[in-house]
């Protein structure tokens, strides 16, 4: 009986140690995300809500450059994301 109790305590202690040791770090993202009204595409008149994500790249640039390289991704999302902004009339 004592073996079972000691075994259960050992398993509980190991579980707690593993949970604390292997929990994910409080990581932060350098990506900038925003929502805006924009034309659905080049040459289109339809206005849609788009999610824009700007991700900095680690690619080297010439020393004289004052800019940082980025990747820009956009996707059409539900209009509820842009509900707080007035929809432009194009």
N, C-alpha and C positions, 0 to 999 in steps of 0.2 A: 504494500500500500504506500509505504514511504517512497519507494522507487518511482511510482506513478506520479506522486505529487512533486517530487524533485524533477522528474522529467518534464512535467507540465510547466513548472517554473522556469526551467532552462529553456524550453521552447519559447515561452513568453519573453524572456530576456533577450534571446537571440532575435526574435521578431522585432522588438523595439529597437535594438541596435541596428538591425538591417534597415528599418524604416528611416531612422535618423541619418544613417551613413549614406544611403542611396537615394534620398529624396532629391528631386530636381532643384537646381539652384534658382534663385530669384533673378532670372535672366531678363534683360531689357532688350528691346528691339530698336534699332536706329532707323527703321523704315518709317516713312511718313505716309499716313493714309488719310484721304479726304474724299468727300462726296460732293459732286457738283452737277448742275444741269449743263448738258452739252449736246451738240448735234449728234445724231446716231452714227454718222459717218461722214466722210468727205463728200461734199456735194449733196447731202441729204438735208431736208428741211425739218424732219421730225426731231423734237427735243426729248431727250431721255436722261434719266439719272445715271451717273457713272461713278464707279468707285475707282479712284486713282491711287496707286501705290508707287512711291518713289523709294528705291533701294540704293544706297550708296555702294559703289564698287571699290575694290581694293587695287584696281589696276593703276600702274604708275603713269604719270603724265610728265611732260617736260617741266623743268624747274621754273621756267618763266610763266607757266600757267597758274592762274589764280582760281581756277575752277576745280570742282570735284566731279569725277565721272559717276553717273547714276544710271540705273535702269528704271524705266517707267512702264508700268503695266496698268491697263484700264479695262474695265468690264462693265457692261450694262447690268444694273441691279434694280430692285424694286423701288418704285417712286417713294415709298415710305421713308427711305434713307435721306431723301432730299426734302422732306415735308416741311422742315423749318426754314427753307430758303424760297424766296419768290421765284417762280418759273419765268425765265425770260421769254419775250415774244420776238421771235426772229422773223 
